[in-house]
């Protein structure tokens, strides 16, 4: 509560002009107090008009009041300064570069709270108070702060523009309606606003309808993404499971082969070792027998020899002969496993190709239409011919339009066209009145030194000497440049040389949705000069540019 009281005191002893604590305070006849320098400066600005009024209540004084320092206020302000609270109120914000500043504040300006469409002045909270207190000012129209108040003032007559000229589609003042706009279809700005407001509501309804449709489409696409992700997750999970099972099967078969080979290996090695042991025993027996026979051979006693010989000479049964034939042993197993591997690789290779093609062929069907085949003969092109005329509101003043606004001729003297925001003011160019959407075909007949045949978005710049305004030198227009010497194509200041020279009649084919723009030389046959494949984001308008006196270009009547 104490802080609130301090805040009140601070505001009470602040000057409503500089918004700081009063310096050399003076009180004028209406009772309001100001810094002496502030009120003197305010009245000095009004001195030529001899109008001396209070900045707050607007009460006027004649003659200019003499100012005397208010001693009591001065003492109170000095006491307040000693408290250290001489700063400006915390809730009063100064205007930054992006803000609308109060037009009344001197020195550092505060943010404007409202703008007055009658005064054409923006006010901060302090200086706006009179519009709430004074009966005459209460009738004024207050709007949100705007930096464009001066755009409501006619640059020619310095009057508020309260009239709208429908002929030239621009706001004008009362004097304009009696001068250069005399005889034009004019209404009050309020009436035109009412009509445009109706159109705006229709546009909003269309936008809202399209927004709802697009929101539905977005939900469908979100569902589609969910379905794609779910299907992909299931496919990956199933493939991982399948290949894991296949790996396990191969590993089991590998283990089985290993076990079988090792078992057979053990059996055969055991057999061989058994036979080897028998043979080794037989060898030992034979060697013993040989030793005994050797000893017998050296016996001198004939009778003893004859007695022992029969028993020693008899040999026991012999092991059958070993016949070792060249064997591959387990090489056949190796071959069989290799054969299985090759067959499995062939199967996997074949099935992988099918799997890969299946993945590649997956395609979400979106809204883009199938590209339509481009016409071949002139008769085919003429099926898409459009009745095109030139828009006088876009024509440069050096161009004379004739033949029902189909033909343009460069003149030495400017034509008496009225001012219009859509008019090309530097380049000798003109746009069609009709927009080009869907599939369209038109032909341009030209005579002279050079012609620029173009299509452009409606929002291409008009009133400058820059690339942003000339056909082909920006990203809002595409232009074929036809001269006596050569052919060129321009887009966004990039030049492409075009082979051939073309004829005096050029055909332009547009498939807006497919993003196709083609230029043809038209004679007995259709000869393609240049073709563009791109994406068009707005409706297009046909454009003509001619720059030499006497040169002409005409949209041909094809129907």
JOQUI-V586500 format. One record per residue. RES is the residue in three letters. SS is DSSP state (h for helix, s for strand, l for the rest). NEAR is the number of other ideal C-beta (glycine too) atoms within 10 Angstrom. D_CENTER is the distance of its C-alpha to the mean C-alpha in whole Angstrom. Layout:
<<RES,SS,NEAR,D_CENTER> <RES,SS,NEAR,D_CENTER>>
//
This chain:
<<UNK,l,4,54> <UNK,h,6,56> <UNK,h,7,52> <UNK,h,8,52> <UNK,h,9,55> <UNK,h,12,54> <UNK,h,14,51> <UNK,h,10,53> <UNK,h,15,55> <UNK,h,18,52> <UNK,h,15,51> <UNK,h,12,54> <UNK,l,20,55> <UNK,s,22,52> <UNK,l,23,52> <UNK,l,21,49> <UNK,l,21,48> <UNK,l,19,47> <UNK,l,24,47> <UNK,l,17,49> <UNK,s,19,53> <UNK,l,22,55> <UNK,l,14,57> <UNK,l,15,60> <UNK,s,23,60> <UNK,s,22,61> <UNK,s,17,61> <UNK,l,21,61> <UNK,l,9,63> <UNK,l,14,61> <UNK,l,10,61> <UNK,l,16,58> <UNK,s,18,58> <UNK,s,26,56> <UNK,s,21,56> <UNK,h,17,58> <UNK,h,15,56> <UNK,h,23,53> <UNK,h,23,55> <UNK,h,13,57> <UNK,h,14,53> <UNK,h,17,52> <UNK,h,18,55> <UNK,h,10,55> <UNK,h,10,52> <UNK,l,13,54> <UNK,h,10,57> <UNK,h,7,57> <UNK,h,7,56> <UNK,l,10,59> <UNK,l,13,57> <UNK,s,18,57> <UNK,s,16,56> <UNK,l,20,55> <UNK,l,19,51> <UNK,l,19,51> <UNK,l,14,53> <UNK,l,13,53> <UNK,l,14,57> <UNK,s,11,59> <UNK,s,14,62> <UNK,l,9,64> <UNK,l,7,65> <UNK,l,14,63> <UNK,l,16,64> <UNK,l,7,66> <UNK,l,15,64> <UNK,l,9,66> <UNK,s,12,65> <UNK,l,18,65> <UNK,h,9,67> <UNK,h,10,66> <UNK,h,17,63> <UNK,h,15,63> <UNK,h,11,65> <UNK,h,16,62> <UNK,h,21,59> <UNK,h,10,61> <UNK,h,11,62> <UNK,h,19,58> <UNK,h,12,57> <UNK,h,8,60> <UNK,l,10,58> <UNK,l,7,55> <UNK,l,14,53> <UNK,l,14,52> <UNK,l,9,48> <UNK,l,17,46> <UNK,l,16,45> <UNK,l,8,43> <UNK,l,8,41> <UNK,l,14,40> <UNK,l,13,37> <UNK,s,15,37> <UNK,l,18,34> <UNK,l,8,31> <UNK,l,5,29> <UNK,l,6,26> <UNK,l,15,29> <UNK,l,20,31> <UNK,s,19,35> <UNK,l,25,38> <UNK,l,17,40> <UNK,l,20,43> <UNK,l,22,43> <UNK,l,15,45> <UNK,l,9,44> <UNK,l,12,41> <UNK,l,18,39> <UNK,s,22,38> <UNK,s,18,35> <UNK,l,25,35> <UNK,l,18,36> <UNK,s,21,36> <UNK,s,22,36> <UNK,s,18,38> <UNK,l,14,38> <UNK,l,12,41> <UNK,l,15,42> <UNK,l,15,39> <UNK,s,18,39> <UNK,s,27,37> <UNK,s,23,39> <UNK,l,26,39> <UNK,h,17,41> <UNK,h,22,45> <UNK,h,23,44> <UNK,h,21,43> <UNK,h,16,46> <UNK,h,19,48> <UNK,h,19,46> <UNK,h,9,47> <UNK,h,12,51> <UNK,l,15,52> <UNK,h,6,52> <UNK,h,9,51> <UNK,h,17,48> <UNK,h,11,47> <UNK,l,9,46> <UNK,l,14,43> <UNK,l,10,40> <UNK,s,18,38> <UNK,s,11,34> <UNK,l,10,32> <UNK,l,19,32> <UNK,l,16,30> <UNK,l,13,30> <UNK,l,8,30> <UNK,h,18,33> <UNK,h,9,34> <UNK,h,11,32> <UNK,h,16,35> <UNK,s,14,37> <UNK,l,17,38> <UNK,l,9,38> <UNK,l,12,41> <UNK,l,15,43> <UNK,l,9,42> <UNK,l,15,42> <UNK,s,16,40> <UNK,l,19,38> <UNK,l,15,39> <UNK,s,24,39> <UNK,s,22,36> <UNK,s,21,37> <UNK,l,12,36> <UNK,l,13,37> <UNK,l,22,34> <UNK,l,12,32> <UNK,s,16,32> <UNK,s,17,34> <UNK,s,25,38> <UNK,l,21,41> <UNK,h,15,44> <UNK,h,15,46> <UNK,h,22,43> <UNK,h,17,44> <UNK,h,11,47> <UNK,l,12,46> <UNK,l,14,43> <UNK,l,20,42> <UNK,l,9,46> <UNK,l,7,46> <UNK,l,15,42> <UNK,l,10,41> <UNK,s,20,41> <UNK,s,14,40> <UNK,s,11,40> <UNK,h,17,37> <UNK,h,10,37> <UNK,h,12,38> <UNK,h,17,35> <UNK,h,13,33> <UNK,h,11,35> <UNK,h,12,34> <UNK,h,13,30> <UNK,h,10,30> <UNK,h,10,31> <UNK,h,9,28> <UNK,h,11,26> <UNK,h,10,27> <UNK,h,10,27> <UNK,h,11,23> <UNK,h,11,23> <UNK,h,10,25> <UNK,h,10,23> <UNK,h,10,20> <UNK,h,10,21> <UNK,h,10,23> <UNK,h,10,19> <UNK,h,11,18> <UNK,h,10,21> <UNK,h,10,21> <UNK,h,10,17> <UNK,h,10,18> <UNK,h,10,21> <UNK,h,12,19> <UNK,h,10,17> <UNK,h,10,21> <UNK,h,10,22> <UNK,h,13,19> <UNK,h,10,20> <UNK,h,10,23> <UNK,h,13,22> <UNK,h,11,21> <UNK,h,10,24> <UNK,h,11,26> <UNK,h,12,25> <UNK,h,10,25> <UNK,h,10,29> <UNK,h,11,30> <UNK,h,12,28> <UNK,h,10,30> <UNK,h,10,33> <UNK,h,14,33> <UNK,h,10,33> <UNK,h,10,36> <UNK,h,10,38> <UNK,h,11,38> <UNK,h,10,39> <UNK,h,10,42> <UNK,h,10,43> <UNK,h,11,42> <UNK,h,10,44> <UNK,h,10,47> <UNK,h,12,47> <UNK,h,10,47> <UNK,h,10,50> <UNK,h,10,52> <UNK,h,13,52> <UNK,h,10,53> <UNK,h,10,56> <UNK,h,12,57> <UNK,h,11,57> <UNK,h,10,59> <UNK,h,10,61> <UNK,h,16,62> <UNK,h,10,63> <UNK,h,10,65> <UNK,h,12,67> <UNK,h,15,67> <UNK,h,10,69> <UNK,h,10,71> <UNK,h,13,72> <UNK,h,12,72> <UNK,h,10,75> <UNK,h,10,77> <UNK,h,13,78> <UNK,h,10,78> <UNK,h,10,81> <UNK,h,10,82> <UNK,h,11,83> <UNK,h,10,84> <UNK,h,10,86> <UNK,h,13,88> <UNK,h,11,88> <UNK,h,10,90> <UNK,h,11,92> <UNK,h,13,93> <UNK,h,10,93> <UNK,h,11,96> <UNK,h,14,97> <UNK,h,11,97> <UNK,h,10,99> <UNK,h,13,102> <UNK,h,13,102> <UNK,h,9,103> <UNK,h,10,105> <UNK,h,15,107> <UNK,h,10,107> <UNK,h,10,109> <UNK,h,13,111> <UNK,h,13,112> <UNK,h,9,112> <UNK,h,11,115> <UNK,h,15,117> <UNK,h,10,117> <UNK,l,7,119> <UNK,l,14,121> <UNK,l,6,125> <UNK,l,9,127> <UNK,h,8,127> <UNK,h,8,127> <UNK,h,11,124> <UNK,h,14,122> <UNK,h,10,123> <UNK,h,11,123> <UNK,h,16,119> <UNK,h,14,118> <UNK,h,8,117> <UNK,h,9,115> <UNK,h,14,113> <UNK,h,11,112> <UNK,l,8,111> <UNK,l,9,107> <UNK,l,8,105> <UNK,l,6,102> <UNK,l,10,99> <UNK,l,11,95> <UNK,l,7,94> <UNK,l,5,93> <UNK,l,9,89> <UNK,l,5,87> <UNK,l,5,84> <UNK,l,4,81> <UNK,l,4,78> <UNK,l,9,76> <UNK,l,9,72> <UNK,l,11,72> <UNK,l,16,68> <UNK,h,9,67> <UNK,h,10,66> <UNK,h,14,64> <UNK,h,13,62> <UNK,h,11,62> <UNK,h,12,61> <UNK,h,15,58> <UNK,h,10,57> <UNK,h,10,57> <UNK,h,13,55> <UNK,h,11,53> <UNK,h,10,52> <UNK,h,10,52> <UNK,h,12,50> <UNK,h,10,47> <UNK,h,10,47> <UNK,h,10,47> <UNK,h,13,44> <UNK,h,9,42> <UNK,h,10,43> <UNK,h,10,41> <UNK,h,10,38> <UNK,h,10,37> <UNK,h,9,37> <UNK,h,13,35> <UNK,h,10,33> <UNK,h,9,33> <UNK,h,10,32> <UNK,h,10,29> <UNK,h,8,28> <UNK,h,7,28> <UNK,l,10,27> <UNK,l,6,24> <UNK,l,9,22> <UNK,l,6,22> <UNK,l,9,19> <UNK,l,7,19> <UNK,l,9,18> <UNK,l,9,21> <UNK,l,6,24> <UNK,l,12,23> <UNK,l,11,26> <UNK,l,7,29> <UNK,l,15,29> <UNK,l,19,32> <UNK,l,9,35> <UNK,l,9,37> <UNK,h,18,37> <UNK,h,9,39> <UNK,h,14,36> <UNK,h,23,33> <UNK,h,14,35> <UNK,l,9,35> <UNK,l,16,31> <UNK,s,17,33> <UNK,l,20,31> <UNK,l,11,34> <UNK,l,23,32> <UNK,l,17,33> <UNK,s,27,32> <UNK,l,19,31> <UNK,l,17,34> <UNK,l,18,31> <UNK,l,23,29> <UNK,l,24,32> <UNK,l,22,33> <UNK,l,15,37> <UNK,l,20,38> <UNK,s,26,37> <UNK,s,15,40> <UNK,s,18,39> <UNK,s,12,41> <UNK,l,14,42> <UNK,l,10,40> <UNK,l,17,37> <UNK,l,18,37> <UNK,s,19,38> <UNK,s,28,37> <UNK,s,19,40> <UNK,s,19,39> <UNK,l,14,42> <UNK,l,7,44> <UNK,l,8,44> <UNK,l,11,41> <UNK,l,13,41> <UNK,l,6,42> <UNK,l,16,38> <UNK,l,14,38> <UNK,l,13,35> <UNK,l,17,31> <UNK,l,11,28> <UNK,l,15,27> <UNK,l,20,29> <UNK,l,25,29> <UNK,l,13,31> <UNK,l,13,31> <UNK,l,19,30> <UNK,l,20,32> <UNK,s,28,30> <UNK,s,26,29> <UNK,s,27,27> <UNK,s,23,28> <UNK,s,15,29> <UNK,s,18,27> <UNK,s,16,24> <UNK,s,21,23> <UNK,l,14,22> <UNK,l,12,23> <UNK,s,19,25> <UNK,s,20,27> <UNK,s,23,29> <UNK,s,24,31> <UNK,s,21,33> <UNK,s,23,34> <UNK,s,17,38> <UNK,s,21,38> <UNK,s,13,41> <UNK,l,18,41> <UNK,l,16,40> <UNK,s,16,36> <UNK,s,26,33> <UNK,s,25,30> <UNK,s,25,28> <UNK,s,26,25> <UNK,s,27,22> <UNK,s,21,20> <UNK,s,17,17> <UNK,l,14,19> <UNK,l,8,18> <UNK,l,21,19> <UNK,l,13,21> <UNK,l,19,25> <UNK,l,12,27> <UNK,l,13,27> <UNK,l,10,28> <UNK,l,12,25> <UNK,l,12,23> <UNK,l,14,20> <UNK,l,20,23> <UNK,l,23,24> <UNK,l,26,23> <UNK,l,24,22> <UNK,l,19,21> <UNK,l,19,17> <UNK,l,11,14> <UNK,l,20,15> <UNK,s,26,18> <UNK,s,25,20> <UNK,s,24,24> <UNK,s,27,27> <UNK,s,19,30> <UNK,s,26,33> <UNK,s,14,36> <UNK,l,8,40> <UNK,l,8,39> <UNK,l,13,36> <UNK,s,20,33> <UNK,s,16,29> <UNK,s,20,26> <UNK,s,20,23> <UNK,s,20,19> <UNK,l,12,18> <UNK,l,11,21> <UNK,s,9,22> <UNK,s,12,25> <UNK,s,12,26> <UNK,s,9,30> <UNK,s,19,31> <UNK,l,9,34> <UNK,l,12,37> <UNK,l,13,38> <UNK,l,23,37> <UNK,l,17,39> <UNK,l,14,39> <UNK,s,15,37> <UNK,s,23,34> <UNK,s,26,32> <UNK,s,25,28> <UNK,s,21,27> <UNK,s,25,24> <UNK,s,21,22> <UNK,l,18,19> <UNK,l,16,18> <UNK,l,19,19> <UNK,l,15,17> <UNK,s,18,21> <UNK,s,23,22> <UNK,s,20,26> <UNK,s,25,28> <UNK,s,25,32> <UNK,s,20,35> <UNK,s,20,37> <UNK,l,12,41> <UNK,l,7,43> <UNK,l,9,41> <UNK,s,19,37> <UNK,s,14,36> <UNK,s,14,32> <UNK,s,21,31> <UNK,s,19,27> <UNK,s,13,25> <UNK,s,17,21> <UNK,s,11,19> <UNK,l,11,15> <UNK,l,7,12> <UNK,l,20,13> <UNK,l,8,11> <UNK,l,13,14> <UNK,l,14,18> <UNK,s,23,19> <UNK,s,22,23> <UNK,s,26,25> <UNK,s,23,26> <UNK,s,26,29> <UNK,s,24,30> <UNK,l,25,34> <UNK,l,16,36> <UNK,l,11,39> <UNK,l,12,42> <UNK,l,12,43> <UNK,l,17,40> <UNK,s,19,39> <UNK,s,26,36> <UNK,s,19,37> <UNK,s,25,35> <UNK,l,16,37> <UNK,l,13,39> <UNK,l,16,38> <UNK,l,6,40>>
//
